[in-house]
Amino acid sequence: MTGFVLRVVIVALGLWLATQILPGLYFANAGTLLGAALLLGIVNAIVRPIAVVLTLPLTLLTLGLFLLVINAAMLGLVALLLSGFQISGFWTALGASLILSVTGWVASGPSRTATGLR
């Protein structure tokens, strides 16, 4: 349970950072930001695996780069489902998905080295 809460906080931090960098990303308030982080975790657990399997040939053809488009689509889905969260377009969603990926990667770095996993 602590790991899930920590993951939601890291995603919320990444979303907040994306709003500071990208002009087309908007959250109504901090509650909406946390709700979006929680909903993104649920969407990534349920919808994303289905999308990855259905687009596997295209993902292989693009050497995995199409996964960035899938991540952007998941952010777009969350924006559609959650009022108070707006994304201006595809390129903003793509940039936000890149920022979220880097934030998650940086946040997972110290925990892996602290436990001895590499």
Secondary structure, DSSP 8 states (H G I E B T S, - for coil): -HHHHHHHHHHHHHHHHHHHH-TTEEESSHHHHHHHHHHHHHHHHHHHHHHHHHTHHHHHHTTTTHHHHHHHHHHHHHHHHSTTEEE--HHHHHHHHHHHHHHHHHHHHHHHHHHT--
